[in-house]
Amino acid sequence: MAMQLISPAFSDGQRIPDRHTCDGGDLSPPLIWSGAPDQVRSFVVLCSDPDAPGGTWWHWALYNIPPDRARLPEGYPTDAMVDGTRQAITDFRRTGYGGPCPPPGHGTHRYQFRVLALDVDRLDLPPQAHCREVETAARSHVLAEASLTGLYSR
């Protein structure tokens, strides 16, 4: 069975509700994943916008997520560390989720949420690591991954 990532807030390829954007509550959406390989030792969750005017814009990265976790609740705390799970610095220059906020009139942007199942317990990164660094460090440890794409425009 292939790994899957879903959100009760929106379906793949559908519009992200305002409550999960800068125009609403800026709350992280709930995420649920399944089908991870038995060998998984930790997870990473990433969110990026490849359609940003200056290139990919990083909205979120969580890492060192325990292997027995398979979901994130809506409105996940923005602290740098929550129960041993770390959050990286986003392109908003802070930790925690930063919702879709494309420039007005820039058209529809794709927001790619990904969960990576890793073969290591933890990624050894500095406390102020950027989302991009998390993705780079995880790349060589990926056992499986799943994605969910949401759309948003202003």
MOWO-V363633 format. One record per residue. RES is the residue in three letters. OMEGA is omega as a letter, one per 30 degrees, with the letter a starting at -180 (999 if undefined). Layout:
res->(RES RES)
omega->(OMEGA OMEGA)
This chain:
res->(MET ALA MET GLN LEU ILE SER PRO ALA PHE SER ASP GLY GLN ARG ILE PRO ASP ARG HIS THR CYS ASP GLY GLY ASP LEU SER PRO PRO LEU ILE TRP SER GLY ALA PRO ASP GLN VAL ARG SER PHE VAL VAL LEU CYS SER ASP PRO ASP ALA PRO GLY GLY THR TRP TRP HIS TRP ALA LEU TYR ASN ILE PRO PRO ASP ARG ALA ARG LEU PRO GLU GLY TYR PRO THR ASP ALA MET VAL ASP GLY THR ARG GLN ALA ILE THR ASP PHE ARG ARG THR GLY TYR GLY GLY PRO CYS PRO PRO PRO GLY HIS GLY THR HIS ARG TYR GLN PHE ARG VAL LEU ALA LEU ASP VAL ASP ARG LEU ASP LEU PRO PRO GLN ALA HIS CYS ARG GLU VAL GLU THR ALA ALA ARG SER HIS VAL LEU ALA GLU ALA SER LEU THR GLY LEU TYR SER ARG)
omega->(l l a l l l l a a l l l a a l l a a a a l l l a a l l l l l l l a l l l l a a l l l l l a l l l a a a a a a a l a a a l l l a l a a l l l l l a l l l a a l a l l l l l a l a l l l l l l l l a l a l a a l l l a l a l l l a l l l l l a l l l a l a a l a a a l l a l l l a a a a a a a l a l l a l a l a l l l 999)
